[in-house]
């Protein structure tokens, strides 16, 4: 067994370089490949300031993407204070070797293992002392989960997609809204996220691909507090699906963010808002052919 270990939030292009090397090395040896990953995020357990941390992938999304990269097995470890106290030697002996029977470990350029490792050089030394062959994978540019989160928090969904290797998405259930959109000609589907820990892009209007009951549509999604209407109890995620008029409350919906159209802003009247939405729709439609 050849093993890689890490949190792998978003399974971005940098991660995929590591995973590709992992699968390649395992195949070359005639062995299986495995990823050891954790849940929840270590920062959520070890840092009080991380309570507002939002992630690029849910647990199920992460597991699916890891397997889609060709990995044979995903070993999920609950990240607890007790687990975090394991030294590198203990972690390698108990999990990597003891549980998985690994003969080799692949380390990314910033891998840290165990409570006593401060650098990848420390991790390499510990792995070799444990009797593992060590394969070090060089970095792919400056891609990191942190840099992708920053792009999404700034509304740069295109920049985030370039680092992820795919377009970012949110999934949830369609819930009832105030139905005001319908009165101005732009009915919307509001969603409640299935995973509240997933990062929501910055407030604004976006062109999105909509997946609903095995069908694909396009639409424009507004994330924000609806300042023109007022009285919002917080951020909402609502989407006007183009050329669509069905009641879909209670159904699963996935929004894939393709392009940012504009910032959210307050309009003098509902008429002005409706006029702007008409312009937004035309702008969004003008980009659809790039993603179809």
Rosetta silent file (secondary structure, phi, psi, omega in degrees, C-alpha in Angstrom):
SEQUENCE: XXXXXXXXXXXXXXXXXXXXXXXXXXXXXXXXXXXXXXXXXXXXXXXXXXXXXXXXXXXXXXXXXXXXXXXXXXXXXXXXXXXXXXXXXXXXXXXXXXXXXXXXXXXXXXXXXXXXXXXXXXXXXXXXXXXXXXXXXXXXXXXXXXXXXXXXXXXXXXXXXXXXXXXXXXXXXXXXXXXXXXXXXXXXXXXXXXXXXXXXXXXXXXXXXXXXXXXXXXXXXXXXXXXXXXXXXXXXXXXXXXXXXXXXXXXXXXXXXXXXXXXXXXXXXXXXXXXXXXXXXXXXXXXXXXXX
SCORE:     score description
SCORE:     0.000 S_00000001
   1 L     0.000  132.088  173.753    0.000    0.000    0.000 S_00000001
   2 E  -109.238  129.891 -169.133    1.232    3.476   -0.919 S_00000001
   3 E  -121.718  141.133  166.638   -0.311    6.192    1.247 S_00000001
   4 E  -119.911  151.893 -175.250   -0.789    9.965    1.087 S_00000001
   5 E  -137.839  139.256  179.696   -2.107   11.899    4.052 S_00000001
   6 L   163.962  176.215 -179.404   -3.751   15.294    4.449 S_00000001
   7 L   -82.911  -35.900  174.045   -7.039   17.177    4.690 S_00000001
   8 L    58.313   43.872  179.360   -7.378   17.732    0.908 S_00000001
   9 L   -67.575  122.950  179.554  -10.049   20.450    1.145 S_00000001
  10 L    85.921  -15.952 -177.298  -11.498   21.016   -2.323 S_00000001
  11 L    43.117   60.275 -174.842   -9.232   18.380   -3.925 S_00000001
  12 L   -82.493 -176.126 -174.347   -7.741   21.167   -6.047 S_00000001
  13 H   -61.029  -35.547  175.996   -5.123   20.981   -8.808 S_00000001
  14 H   -63.514  -43.976  175.908   -2.257   20.943   -6.320 S_00000001
  15 H   -61.785  -41.540 -175.039   -3.851   17.997   -4.522 S_00000001
  16 H   -66.315  -29.257  173.955   -4.527   16.263   -7.831 S_00000001
  17 H   -63.696  -44.776  178.144   -0.856   16.429   -8.726 S_00000001
  18 H   -63.005  -45.350 -177.417   -0.086   14.578   -5.477 S_00000001
  19 H   -66.031  -37.692  177.071   -2.913   12.094   -6.039 S_00000001
  20 H   -62.851  -41.404  177.643   -1.831   11.409   -9.605 S_00000001
  21 H   -65.932  -38.691  178.536    1.679   10.649   -8.401 S_00000001
  22 H   -59.519  -50.912 -178.406    0.231    8.439   -5.640 S_00000001
  23 H   -63.188  -40.811  179.704   -1.817    6.355   -8.072 S_00000001
  24 H   -62.824  -46.000 -179.048    1.116    6.146  -10.495 S_00000001
  25 H   -65.312  -41.008  179.229    3.562    4.965   -7.816 S_00000001
  26 H   -63.241  -42.237  179.680    1.122    2.380   -6.476 S_00000001
  27 H   -64.730  -40.811 -179.548    0.519    1.013   -9.974 S_00000001
  28 H   -61.355  -34.242 -178.828    4.247    0.852  -10.683 S_00000001
  29 H   -87.784   -9.588 -174.221    4.745   -1.242   -7.549 S_00000001
  30 L    72.781   29.735 -179.471    1.695   -3.410   -8.139 S_00000001
  31 L  -117.486  173.207  176.346    0.198   -2.126   -4.873 S_00000001
  32 L   -90.243  156.960  178.113   -2.966   -0.317   -3.838 S_00000001
  33 E  -109.018  146.255  179.233   -3.175    3.412   -3.177 S_00000001
  34 E  -144.450  147.212  172.531   -4.799    4.998   -0.125 S_00000001
  35 E  -115.973  129.592  171.315   -5.454    8.472    1.213 S_00000001
  36 E   -99.021  120.656  179.005   -5.683    9.126    4.938 S_00000001
  37 E  -133.380  174.575 -168.025   -7.808   12.189    5.559 S_00000001
  38 E  -131.846  158.893  173.492   -9.569   13.792    8.523 S_00000001
  39 E  -157.903  132.054    0.904  -12.849   15.304    9.635 S_00000001
  40 L   -76.593 -175.479  179.923  -13.524   17.895   10.947 S_00000001
  41 L   -62.965  136.463 -179.908  -10.842   20.332    9.836 S_00000001
  42 H   -52.296  -36.999  179.950   -7.942   20.422   12.341 S_00000001
  43 H   -63.535  -32.382 -179.498   -8.301   24.196   12.744 S_00000001
  44 H   -67.843  -23.227 -179.721  -11.902   23.734   13.856 S_00000001
  45 H   -93.822  -36.532 -169.838  -10.666   21.530   16.709 S_00000001
  46 H   -99.634  -16.811 -176.053   -7.448   23.275   17.678 S_00000001
  47 L  -127.069  119.967  178.142   -8.192   26.985   17.169 S_00000001
  48 H   -60.275  -32.727 -177.266  -11.093   28.858   18.758 S_00000001
  49 H   -71.361   -8.027 -176.940  -10.731   31.525   16.073 S_00000001
  50 H   -90.626    9.541 -178.020  -11.526   28.921   13.397 S_00000001
  51 H   -63.302  -23.002  178.873  -15.223   28.644   14.281 S_00000001
  52 H   -94.816    6.665  179.043  -15.991   30.731   11.191 S_00000001
  53 L   -62.459  131.048  175.907  -13.853   28.563    8.909 S_00000001
  54 L  -118.533  148.740 -170.196  -15.757   27.498    5.803 S_00000001
  55 E  -110.663  160.144 -179.467  -14.686   24.673    3.520 S_00000001
  56 L   -85.379  -20.034 -178.848  -14.476   24.088   -0.218 S_00000001
  57 L  -144.479  142.951  171.238  -15.928   20.584   -0.089 S_00000001
  58 L   -72.799  169.428  179.086  -18.272   18.637    2.132 S_00000001
  59 H   -59.649  -45.824 -178.229  -17.040   15.320    3.495 S_00000001
  60 H   -66.509  -38.649  177.278  -18.995   13.350    0.904 S_00000001
  61 H   -62.949  -43.505 -179.421  -17.808   15.578   -1.942 S_00000001
  62 H   -61.895  -47.055  179.983  -14.204   15.177   -0.823 S_00000001
  63 H   -60.627  -42.985 -179.986  -14.438   11.383   -0.612 S_00000001
  64 H   -62.819  -44.142 -177.780  -16.073   11.193   -4.054 S_00000001
  65 H   -68.037  -36.154  177.612  -13.430   13.405   -5.663 S_00000001
  66 H   -62.249  -44.437  179.270  -10.569   11.461   -4.074 S_00000001
  67 H   -68.364  -35.651  178.179  -11.950    8.209   -5.452 S_00000001
  68 H   -64.386  -23.275  177.657  -12.608    9.831   -8.832 S_00000001
  69 L   -78.707   -1.039  176.529   -8.876   10.623   -8.973 S_00000001
  70 L   100.396    2.700  178.649   -8.211    6.888   -9.030 S_00000001
  71 L   -67.870  137.646 -177.180   -7.369    6.329   -5.371 S_00000001
  72 L   -77.077  -33.135 -172.588   -8.252    2.796   -4.269 S_00000001
  73 E  -148.677  138.625  173.890   -9.144    3.549   -0.663 S_00000001
  74 E  -115.386  119.744  178.826   -9.990    6.555    1.522 S_00000001
  75 E  -102.612  113.887 -177.244   -9.333    6.136    5.239 S_00000001
  76 E   -96.312  125.695  179.296  -11.269    8.694    7.286 S_00000001
  77 E  -111.971  123.452  172.696   -9.909    9.586   10.725 S_00000001
  78 E   -62.931  123.544 -179.282  -12.025   11.598   13.210 S_00000001
  79 L   -88.189  109.199 -177.761   -9.849   14.556   14.126 S_00000001
  80 L  -122.423  165.098  175.483  -10.076   14.910   17.902 S_00000001
  81 H   -56.078  -38.196  179.556   -7.848   16.568   20.520 S_00000001
  82 H   -65.010  -43.548  179.065   -6.556   13.091   21.446 S_00000001
  83 H   -63.894  -38.279 -177.449   -5.705   12.288   17.832 S_00000001
  84 H   -65.536  -18.855 -178.422   -3.988   15.652   17.405 S_00000001
  85 L   -85.722   -7.847  178.646   -1.607   14.811   20.230 S_00000001
  86 L   -62.511  136.456  172.819   -0.134   11.777   18.437 S_00000001
  87 L   -74.536  168.126  177.567    3.500   12.187   17.497 S_00000001
  88 H   -58.422  -43.065  179.889    4.618   11.501   13.957 S_00000001
  89 H   -60.636  -44.831 -179.569    6.042    8.155   15.061 S_00000001
  90 H   -65.541  -42.496 -179.826    2.769    7.183   16.758 S_00000001
  91 H   -62.622  -46.251 -178.788    0.671    8.301   13.798 S_00000001
  92 H   -65.599  -43.250 -177.484    2.786    6.406   11.304 S_00000001
  93 H   -71.467  -40.308 -175.621    2.965    3.243   13.379 S_00000001
  94 H   -80.194  -41.432 -172.892   -0.693    3.174   14.445 S_00000001
  95 H  -101.312  -60.589 -171.565   -2.445    4.410   11.289 S_00000001
  96 H   -66.478  -45.525  179.868   -0.221    4.370    8.222 S_00000001
  97 H   -92.185  -51.208 -174.691    1.596    1.121    8.975 S_00000001
  98 L   -64.447  -44.412 -176.560   -0.559   -0.546   11.638 S_00000001
  99 L   -87.896  -37.917 -173.461   -3.978    0.035   10.080 S_00000001
 100 L  -104.891  -13.647  179.438   -3.122    0.255    6.377 S_00000001
 101 L    65.080   37.405 -175.934    0.032   -1.824    6.133 S_00000001
 102 L   -69.718  146.318  172.635    1.789    0.839    4.058 S_00000001
 103 L  -105.899  -19.553 -177.711    5.208    0.261    2.540 S_00000001
 104 E  -147.627  152.826  177.020    5.616    3.826    1.250 S_00000001
 105 E  -129.014  136.271  177.012    4.269    7.298    1.950 S_00000001
 106 E  -102.760  126.089 -176.950    3.957   10.160   -0.503 S_00000001
 107 E  -114.772  130.698  172.394    4.444   13.608    1.019 S_00000001
 108 L   -76.136  171.387 -172.974    3.430   16.910   -0.520 S_00000001
 109 L   -64.562  -22.166 -177.448    5.682   19.925   -0.184 S_00000001
 110 L  -119.811   19.723  179.540    3.806   21.223    2.899 S_00000001
 111 L   -62.475  134.325  171.082    2.792   17.954    4.584 S_00000001
 112 L  -123.848  131.814  177.249    2.892   17.952    8.373 S_00000001
 113 L  -129.916  132.901  177.798    2.342   14.711   10.258 S_00000001
 114 L    81.552  160.581 -176.570    2.130   14.331   14.001 S_00000001
 115 L   -73.929  -15.284 -175.051    2.223   16.853   16.808 S_00000001
 116 L  -107.418    2.761  178.651    6.022   17.070   16.762 S_00000001
 117 L   -94.572  129.736 -179.038    6.675   17.685   13.051 S_00000001
 118 L  -111.680   -7.587 -177.912    7.207   21.302   12.063 S_00000001
 119 L  -153.840  167.949  177.500    8.268   20.848    8.437 S_00000001
 120 H   -66.942  -28.481  176.824    8.160   18.384    5.579 S_00000001
 121 H   -63.856  -38.958  175.753   11.808   17.571    6.355 S_00000001
 122 H   -63.081  -40.379 -179.124   10.713   16.447    9.831 S_00000001
 123 H   -65.803  -42.159  178.298    7.980   14.324    8.235 S_00000001
 124 H   -60.020  -45.726 -179.384   10.445   12.724    5.818 S_00000001
 125 H   -61.763  -45.564 -178.517   12.815   11.873    8.677 S_00000001
 126 H   -63.637  -41.106 -178.797   10.035   10.380   10.809 S_00000001
 127 H   -65.903  -42.592  179.388    8.697    8.279    7.927 S_00000001
 128 H   -65.600  -39.262  178.098   12.113    6.887    7.084 S_00000001
 129 H   -65.311  -26.869  178.541   12.776    6.060   10.726 S_00000001
 130 L   -81.305   -4.217  178.258    9.452    4.182   10.747 S_00000001
 131 L    92.823   13.110  179.793   10.708    2.037    7.869 S_00000001
 132 L   -93.268  143.074  168.137    8.654    3.647    5.107 S_00000001
 133 E   -76.097  139.362 -175.689    9.953    4.554    1.702 S_00000001
 134 E  -112.778  130.794  174.956    9.342    8.270    1.181 S_00000001
 135 E  -118.379  121.074 -179.539    8.270    9.887   -2.086 S_00000001
 136 E  -102.656  127.324 -179.470    8.252   13.695   -2.074 S_00000001
 137 L  -101.546  125.155 -178.578    5.981   15.456   -4.573 S_00000001
 138 L   -72.838  153.698 -175.587    7.050   18.927   -5.650 S_00000001
 139 L   -70.899  153.973  173.614    4.480   21.762   -5.503 S_00000001
 140 L  -101.624   91.556 -179.520    2.297   22.879   -8.407 S_00000001
 141 L    60.335 -140.434 -176.531    2.771   26.663   -8.345 S_00000001
 142 L  -115.864   25.148 -178.740    1.177   28.488   -5.421 S_00000001
 143 L   -70.469  132.485  175.050   -2.218   26.781   -5.383 S_00000001
 144 L  -149.955  159.201  176.920   -3.645   26.229   -1.909 S_00000001
 145 H   -61.766  -35.524  179.389   -7.057   25.759   -0.337 S_00000001
 146 H   -63.448  -44.353 -179.341   -6.525   29.075    1.479 S_00000001
 147 H   -66.356  -32.733  177.859   -5.908   30.984   -1.769 S_00000001
 148 H   -70.288  -41.803  176.882   -9.028   29.433   -3.311 S_00000001
 149 H   -58.905  -42.355 -179.972  -11.129   30.417   -0.299 S_00000001
 150 H   -62.545  -39.816  178.090   -9.864   33.987   -0.633 S_00000001
 151 H   -62.045  -45.793  179.947  -10.842   34.068   -4.303 S_00000001
 152 H   -66.205  -38.892  178.362  -14.370   32.885   -3.528 S_00000001
 153 H   -65.085  -22.119  176.169  -14.692   35.294   -0.612 S_00000001
 154 L   -95.791    2.422  178.542  -13.858   38.052   -3.110 S_00000001
 155 L    84.253    4.704 -177.579  -16.381   36.768   -5.641 S_00000001
 156 L   -86.116   76.017 -177.542  -13.726   35.611   -8.111 S_00000001
 157 H   -70.432  -28.580  178.184  -15.348   32.310   -9.051 S_00000001
 158 H   -69.342  -42.630  177.270  -13.386   32.145  -12.314 S_00000001
 159 H   -63.960  -39.678  177.922  -10.076   32.472  -10.470 S_00000001
 160 H   -63.306  -42.275 -179.523  -11.158   29.830   -7.973 S_00000001
 161 H   -62.684  -36.294  179.939  -12.116   27.459  -10.806 S_00000001
 162 H   -63.905  -31.435  179.037   -8.685   27.898  -12.394 S_00000001
 163 H   -87.895  -32.488  178.745   -7.072   26.673   -9.163 S_00000001
 164 H   -72.740  -35.823 -172.063   -9.638   23.988   -8.370 S_00000001
 165 L    89.407    5.953  177.229   -9.635   22.486  -11.834 S_00000001
 166 L  -161.261  164.902 -179.854  -13.437   22.587  -11.853 S_00000001
 167 L   -80.791  137.895 -176.848  -16.244   25.091  -11.239 S_00000001
 168 L   -71.238  145.756 -177.395  -17.246   25.612   -7.616 S_00000001
 169 E  -140.270  159.350  173.813  -20.718   24.478   -6.565 S_00000001
 170 E  -129.237  142.277  178.331  -23.221   24.566   -3.715 S_00000001
 171 E  -125.658  145.066  178.518  -25.980   22.033   -3.071 S_00000001
 172 E  -167.210 -172.145  178.450  -29.124   22.347   -1.007 S_00000001
 173 E  -107.034  142.502  179.645  -32.840   21.898   -0.789 S_00000001
 174 E   -75.811  126.562 -178.737  -35.285   24.377   -2.321 S_00000001
 175 E  -122.485  163.940 -179.150  -37.195   26.236    0.406 S_00000001
 176 L   -70.517  139.768  173.535  -39.961   28.812    0.385 S_00000001
 177 L  -113.939 -157.919 -179.748  -39.006   32.468    0.064 S_00000001
 178 L   -87.702   -2.221  175.827  -41.066   35.646    0.109 S_00000001
 179 L    62.020   16.114  179.682  -42.123   35.055   -3.545 S_00000001
 180 H   -68.764  -33.021 -179.597  -41.493   38.706   -4.373 S_00000001
 181 H   -56.163  -37.601 -179.567  -39.387   37.766   -7.379 S_00000001
 182 H   -63.276  -34.865 -177.005  -42.402   36.290   -9.084 S_00000001
 183 H   -70.689  -20.550  179.031  -44.307   39.569   -8.784 S_00000001
 184 L  -109.160   15.112  173.691  -41.588   41.437  -10.725 S_00000001
 185 L    89.235    9.274 -179.489  -41.155   38.757  -13.379 S_00000001
 186 L  -134.682   73.909  178.880  -38.145   36.919  -11.928 S_00000001
 187 L   -62.427  144.856 -176.860  -39.272   33.964   -9.796 S_00000001
 188 L  -127.415  152.815  170.986  -36.464   32.459   -7.758 S_00000001
 189 E  -103.556  117.383  177.560  -35.565   29.159   -6.139 S_00000001
 190 E   -92.398  138.834  177.786  -34.119   29.706   -2.673 S_00000001
 191 E  -119.821  147.962  168.949  -31.882   26.997   -1.261 S_00000001
 192 E  -107.309  121.824 -174.441  -30.857   25.957    2.214 S_00000001
 193 E   -61.819  141.262  174.010  -27.407   24.393    2.081 S_00000001
 194 L   -71.921  -34.379  179.016  -27.056   20.746    3.016 S_00000001
 195 L  -116.598  101.968 -177.208  -23.630   21.468    4.473 S_00000001
 196 L   -66.551  -11.088  178.483  -23.607   24.747    6.433 S_00000001
 197 L   -84.634   -8.161 -179.907  -19.800   24.590    6.615 S_00000001
 198 E   -72.299  140.105 -179.326  -19.412   25.072    2.860 S_00000001
 199 L   -70.634  131.851  176.227  -18.047   28.440    1.832 S_00000001
 200 L  -100.945  127.901  179.961  -20.573   30.705    0.098 S_00000001
 201 L   -56.818  166.835 -178.122  -19.054   33.092   -2.492 S_00000001
 202 L   -57.575  153.448  176.013  -19.188   36.846   -1.938 S_00000001
 203 L   -54.443  140.252  179.394  -22.498   38.676   -2.217 S_00000001
 204 E   154.759 -174.147 -179.299  -23.406   39.428   -5.798 S_00000001
 205 E  -111.565  133.889 -174.781  -25.054   38.132   -8.960 S_00000001
 206 E  -132.839  146.858  165.101  -23.601   35.125  -10.794 S_00000001
 207 E   -77.296  130.087 -178.926  -24.241   33.071  -13.899 S_00000001
 208 E  -131.913  152.794  167.063  -24.835   29.517  -12.653 S_00000001
 209 E   -95.217  132.800 -174.815  -25.459   26.070  -14.050 S_00000001
 210 E  -111.737  122.855  176.353  -28.435   24.502  -12.278 S_00000001
 211 E  -106.584  121.251 -175.334  -28.692   20.746  -11.746 S_00000001
 212 E  -145.326  118.159  177.689  -32.206   19.591  -10.898 S_00000001
 213 L    49.675   51.190  177.138  -33.613   16.061  -11.175 S_00000001
 214 L    63.915   16.192  175.691  -30.908   14.932  -13.612 S_00000001
 215 E  -118.293  151.345 -179.531  -31.572   17.941  -15.823 S_00000001
 216 E  -113.732  132.374  176.775  -29.300   20.912  -16.486 S_00000001
 217 E  -131.001  173.686  171.616  -30.482   24.504  -16.752 S_00000001
 218 E  -121.424  157.594 -179.312  -28.827   27.921  -16.579 S_00000001
 219 E  -166.626 -178.251  174.275  -29.773   30.814  -14.388 S_00000001
 220 E  -121.487  131.309 -175.608  -28.608   33.820  -12.427 S_00000001
 221 E  -110.363  132.959  173.190  -28.044   33.506   -8.726 S_00000001
 222 E  -107.537  125.210  172.715  -28.117   36.337   -6.214 S_00000001
 223 E  -110.376  127.750  178.588  -26.241   35.877   -2.964 S_00000001
 224 E   157.533 -158.163 -171.870  -26.827   38.527   -0.357 S_00000001
 225 L  -112.224    8.360  177.709  -29.214   40.350    1.929 S_00000001
 226 L    51.405   63.216 -173.920  -31.645   41.793   -0.681 S_00000001
 227 L   -64.188  -27.358 -179.920  -31.088   45.456    0.297 S_00000001
 228 L   -66.948  -36.848 -178.006  -33.763   46.831   -2.066 S_00000001
 229 L   -82.103  -41.219 -179.004  -36.451   44.796   -0.326 S_00000001
 230 L    76.817  169.857  175.917  -35.094   45.108    3.212 S_00000001
 231 L    76.240   13.922 -179.404  -36.088   43.055    6.217 S_00000001
 232 L   -71.842  141.574  177.496  -33.687   40.203    5.431 S_00000001
 233 L   -92.762   11.675 -179.329  -32.780   37.930    8.315 S_00000001
 234 L   147.583 -174.031 -178.730  -29.406   37.144    6.768 S_00000001
 235 L   -68.508  141.435  174.373  -27.784   36.057    3.534 S_00000001
 236 E  -123.987  158.896  176.567  -29.894   34.160    1.045 S_00000001
 237 E  -124.309  103.854 -175.266  -29.003   32.148   -2.042 S_00000001
 238 E  -130.222  139.809 -171.168  -31.738   32.548   -4.650 S_00000001
 239 E  -129.048  128.527  170.125  -31.678   31.669   -8.326 S_00000001
 240 E   -89.760  111.892 -179.420  -33.789   32.694  -11.271 S_00000001
 241 E   -86.949  123.493 -174.582  -33.711   29.649  -13.560 S_00000001
 242 L   -65.944  136.388  176.244  -33.996   30.736  -17.182 S_00000001
 243 L    52.931   50.036 -175.419  -37.075   29.584  -19.109 S_00000001
 244 L  -145.639  132.098 -179.978  -38.369   27.592  -16.167 S_00000001
 245 L  -149.568   76.273  177.617  -41.652   27.818  -14.278 S_00000001
 246 L  -135.352  151.671  172.955  -42.304   24.876  -11.966 S_00000001
 247 L   -80.106  122.814 -175.134  -42.889   24.498   -8.251 S_00000001
 248 L  -130.012   23.005  178.792  -39.819   22.708   -6.941 S_00000001
 249 L   -56.784  136.438  177.296  -40.002   23.158   -3.171 S_00000001
 250 L    86.703   -3.601 -179.533  -38.304   20.321   -1.314 S_00000001
 251 L   -91.887  156.420  176.298  -36.203   19.191   -4.274 S_00000001
 252 E   -75.480  140.137  179.829  -32.402   18.901   -4.398 S_00000001
 253 E  -140.678  134.855  174.348  -30.642   21.655   -6.312 S_00000001
 254 E  -119.777  130.014  178.158  -26.972   22.138   -7.181 S_00000001
 255 E  -108.596  124.144  176.179  -25.640   25.500   -8.327 S_00000001
 256 E  -108.821  121.867 -171.872  -22.348   25.592  -10.216 S_00000001
 257 E   -86.231  119.566 -173.311  -20.838   29.078  -10.296 S_00000001
 258 E  -105.485  -40.118 -177.827  -19.586   30.033  -13.752 S_00000001
 259 E  -159.823  140.712  175.564  -19.109   33.808  -13.823 S_00000001
 260 E   -82.188  131.902 -179.321  -19.685   36.829  -11.600 S_00000001
 261 E   -94.640  -48.517 -179.584  -22.051   39.368  -13.182 S_00000001
 262 E  -166.998  171.638  172.783  -22.041   42.222  -10.655 S_00000001
 263 L   -73.331  157.777  169.287  -22.029   43.252   -7.005 S_00000001
 264 L   -76.951  139.163  177.423  -25.223   43.221   -4.987 S_00000001
 265 L  -151.123  164.766 -178.810  -26.569   46.728   -4.528 S_00000001
 266 L   -91.207  136.159  179.493  -29.663   48.630   -3.394 S_00000001
 267 L  -110.258  154.262 -177.183  -32.013   50.109   -6.005 S_00000001
 268 L   -61.976  -29.984 -175.987  -34.379   53.064   -5.559 S_00000001
 269 L  -153.067  167.333  175.845  -37.469   50.989   -6.367 S_00000001
 270 H   -65.069  -30.822  177.889  -38.674   47.532   -7.329 S_00000001
 271 H   -64.724  -42.081  177.815  -39.098   48.822  -10.882 S_00000001
 272 H   -65.681  -39.123  177.926  -35.431   49.770  -10.992 S_00000001
 273 H   -62.071  -45.747 -179.216  -34.523   46.371   -9.557 S_00000001
 274 H   -62.061  -39.691  179.059  -36.614   44.588  -12.203 S_00000001
 275 H   -63.582  -42.280  179.404  -34.960   46.634  -14.967 S_00000001
 276 H   -66.413  -38.866  178.092  -31.517   45.721  -13.674 S_00000001
 277 H   -62.294  -36.146  176.191  -32.465   42.061  -13.433 S_00000001
 278 H   -62.519  -41.218  177.008  -33.476   42.178  -17.081 S_00000001
 279 H   -66.757  -40.917  178.716  -30.022   43.520  -17.948 S_00000001
 280 H   -59.592  -41.535 -179.299  -28.388   40.908  -15.716 S_00000001
 281 H   -62.710  -43.918  179.662  -30.241   38.141  -17.524 S_00000001
 282 H   -64.514  -39.372  177.539  -29.073   39.372  -20.913 S_00000001
 283 H   -63.347  -46.039 -179.879  -25.498   39.643  -19.637 S_00000001
 284 H   -61.600  -45.519 -178.584  -25.653   36.144  -18.181 S_00000001
 285 H   -62.744  -29.544 -178.977  -27.144   34.670  -21.357 S_00000001
 286 H   -69.451  -15.835 -179.693  -24.372   36.232  -23.411 S_00000001
 287 H  -103.235   -9.931 -173.684  -21.848   34.057  -21.550 S_00000001
 288 H   -56.494  -39.105 -175.611  -23.785   30.772  -21.522 S_00000001
 289 L   -61.767  -21.588  179.837  -22.232   29.558  -24.788 S_00000001
 290 L   -73.563  -19.296 -173.465  -18.796   29.617  -23.110 S_00000001
 291 L  -119.231   -3.534 -177.172  -19.906   26.972  -20.605 S_00000001
 292 L   -72.462    0.000    0.000  -22.428   24.878  -22.568 S_00000001
